[in-house]
Amino acid sequence: MARIRIAAPDTAEPGEIIELKALIQHPMESGFRRGSRGEVIPRDIITTFECLYDGEVVFEAEFFPAVSANPFLTFHTKATQTGTLEFRWTHQDGEIWSQTHALTVG
């Protein structure tokens, strides 16, 4: 399983712009490199990332083989209501890793 780290505030004022950070530890092998014996190292990448705020997508990204290992993202959204932030990564084989964070607005 991949290791996930997120940074998000626990509280915010209504209408406040909040900064969200997400990191997943993953090798992101492109499929173009060769090992020490000349064998091709198989492709192994995360293809998408989504951040949902109470079930609504507020940020999404597609990844391709050129993305470096351990992708780190920083983005912003507006705090509108108390709810849950879900950070979700999807692997090329369909496996999904996610982590949630509660946000209290008020």
Secondary structure, 3 states (H helix, E strand, C coil): CCEEEEECCCEECCCCEEEEEEEEECCCECCCCECCCCCECCCECEEEEEEEECCEEEEEEECCCCCCCCCEEEEEEECCCCEEEEEEEEECCCCEEEEEEEEEEC
